[in-house]
């Protein structure tokens, strides 16, 4: 499973929408969507950490999605 597929699965499991997460991150929903789709530069460390906390991910889950090759 691709990394961003894991992220989308976690969002769905927790009932978090693109709109809700983008509002909390103070970024445009379309920007969040494009980052998850891989159409623009990926997430900063700060954004990844915020998403991890917002979704209740462990540090290992966050690292696996955003930082491991």
C-alpha positions in Angstrom: 0.0 0.0 0.0 1.4 3.4 -1.0 2.2 5.8 1.8 -0.5 8.3 1.0 -3.0 5.5 0.6 -2.3 4.7 4.3 -2.9 8.3 5.2 -6.2 8.4 3.3 -7.2 5.1 5.1 -6.4 6.6 8.5 -8.4 9.8 7.6 -11.4 7.7 6.6 -11.2 5.5 9.7 -11.2 8.5 11.9 -13.9 10.3 9.9 -11.6 13.3 9.0 -12.3 15.0 5.7 -9.9 16.9 3.5 -11.9 20.1 4.3 -11.7 19.6 8.0 -8.0 18.8 8.1 -7.1 21.6 5.7 -9.0 24.1 7.9 -7.2 22.9 11.0 -3.9 23.2 9.1 -4.8 26.6 7.8 -4.1 25.6 4.2 -6.4 25.4 1.1 -8.3 22.1 0.8 -7.1 21.8 -2.8 -3.5 22.2 -1.7 -4.0 19.4 0.9 -5.6 17.2 -1.8 -2.7 17.9 -4.2 -0.1 17.1 -1.6 -1.8 13.8 -0.8 -2.2 13.0 -4.5 1.5 13.7 -5.0 0.9 16.5 -7.5 2.9 19.1 -5.6 5.8 19.1 -3.1 5.2 16.8 -0.1 4.5 17.7 3.5 6.9 19.6 5.7 7.9 18.0 9.0 5.6 20.4 10.8 2.7 19.5 8.6 3.4 15.8 9.0 3.6 16.1 12.8 0.4 18.1 12.9 -1.5 15.5 10.7 -0.1 12.7 12.9 -1.5 14.4 16.0 -4.8 15.3 14.4 -5.4 11.7 13.4 -4.1 10.2 16.6 -1.3 8.4 14.9 1.6 7.0 16.8 5.1 8.4 16.1 5.9 5.1 14.2 2.8 5.4 12.1 3.5 9.0 11.3 7.2 8.2 10.4 6.1 5.3 8.2 3.7 7.5 6.2 5.7 10.6 5.9 9.4 9.8 6.3 10.3 6.2 5.5 11.4 5.3 2.0 
